[in-house]
Amino acid sequence: MRAMVLQSVGQPLVLEERPDALPGPGQVRVRVEACGVCRTDLHVVDGDLADVRVPIVPGHEIVGRVDAVGPGVTGLAPGVRVGVPWLGHTCGVCPYCRSDQENLCDQPVFTGYSRDGGFASHAIADVDYTFALGEAADPVATAPLMCAGLIGWRSLVMAGPARRIGLYGFGAAAHILAQVCRWQDREVYAFTRPGDVQAQEHALSLGARWAGGSDEMPPDRLDAAILFAPVGDLVPLALSAVGKGGRVVCGGIHMSDIPRLPYRLLWEERHVLSVANLTRRDAVEFLAIAAKAGVRTTTRVYPLAEANVALADLRAGRFQGAAVLVP
């Protein structure tokens, strides 16, 4: 098998030839057809996240076909197309797992962070955290749904029944979520990097009611805002944009420090919340919603060996939508 490997935090990935991995009990091996490039992968490579285990193969938006199964596996057979997300395993016994909050598990395994991921020709996954997608699923178009879509969906649920939704950082997650919001008859207000006309045009083409820079105020008071850009300075701006009782949901795994803010921005029962990881229920719910809503992802495809180029382009914001690696 081939894999793009992070050998040292902060350094470029290295293409390696490795022996084919074998699935253990309750596991499957997936022949990767496509793997999305997520901002979390940047946080892993750049060392923004603690305790990155190296060497590690990043990538957690995997679509491929099962090509081997381990002992005890039922329900998935070789040849089935599946998706593999960020959450790769939970302990099942901690207080969070026992209270239907497996996303907060005390002993989780994360694909592409604590277990080798999908920047490779093959990947190992627990069968219970692998989702059958069906033959109609296009691997490249579906790959971004496995994290950008899932985290966006969990963020939207946490935002509540808000009608006017602000999306800060119009990248992979926001361009998917905007389509879901429009299908639900919500109004979308897109906030991009100041002066990023292409991203604003992209948002408007997907049905956003308004698009502007993150340093601007929207024309209407928002009911909720979701932050996908990992910029703590946006939290006070989002609080200024939401009305009484409004929610500001931070949808990323990492964010720069939130600056001091006057209490008046938080007063009138405004809320600031964070989203952590996802649950298997999120995946089941969202994949069904995405199909009903007719979500269409905007993607830029890179060969596996150009994973470093894809990461650099994501860091610099050189494309709209999502980057996807194809082995």
Stockholm file with secondary structure:
# STOCKHOLM 1.0

chainA/1-327         MRAMVLQSVGQPLVLEERPDALPGPGQVRVRVEACGVCRTDLHVVDGDLADVRVPIVPGHEIVGRVDAVGPGVTGLAPGVRVGVPWLGHTCGVCPYCRSDQENLCDQPVFTGYSRDGGFASHAIADVDYTFALGEAADPVATAPLMCAGLIGWRSLVMAGPARRIGLYGFGAAAHILAQVCRWQDREVYAFTRPGDVQAQEHALSLGARWAGGSDEMPPDRLDAAILFAPVGDLVPLALSAVGKGGRVVCGGIHMSDIPRLPYRLLWEERHVLSVANLTRRDAVEFLAIAAKAGVRTTTRVYPLAEANVALADLRAGRFQGAAVLVP
#=GR chainA/1-327 SS CEEEEBCSTTSCCEEEECCCCCCCTTEEEEEEEEEEECHHHHHHHHTCSTTCCSSBCCCCEEEEEEEEECTTCCSCCTTCEEEECSEEECCSCSTTGGGTCGGGCSSCEEBTTTBCCSSBSEEEEEGGGCEECCTTCCHHHHGGGGTHHHHHHHHHHHHCSCSEEEEESCSHHHHHHHHHHHHTTCEEEEEESTTCHHHHHHHHHTTCSEEEETTSCCSSCEEEEEECSCCTTHHHHHHHHEEEEEEEEECCSCCCCCCCCCHHHHTTTCEEEECCSCCHHHHHHHHHHHHHHTCCCCEEEEEGGGHHHHHHHHHHTCSSSEEEEEC
#=GC SS_cons         CEEEEBCSTTSCCEEEECCCCCCCTTEEEEEEEEEEECHHHHHHHHTCSTTCCSSBCCCCEEEEEEEEECTTCCSCCTTCEEEECSEEECCSCSTTGGGTCGGGCSSCEEBTTTBCCSSBSEEEEEGGGCEECCTTCCHHHHGGGGTHHHHHHHHHHHHCSCSEEEEESCSHHHHHHHHHHHHTTCEEEEEESTTCHHHHHHHHHTTCSEEEETTSCCSSCEEEEEECSCCTTHHHHHHHHEEEEEEEEECCSCCCCCCCCCHHHHTTTCEEEECCSCCHHHHHHHHHHHHHHTCCCCEEEEEGGGHHHHHHHHHHTCSSSEEEEEC
//
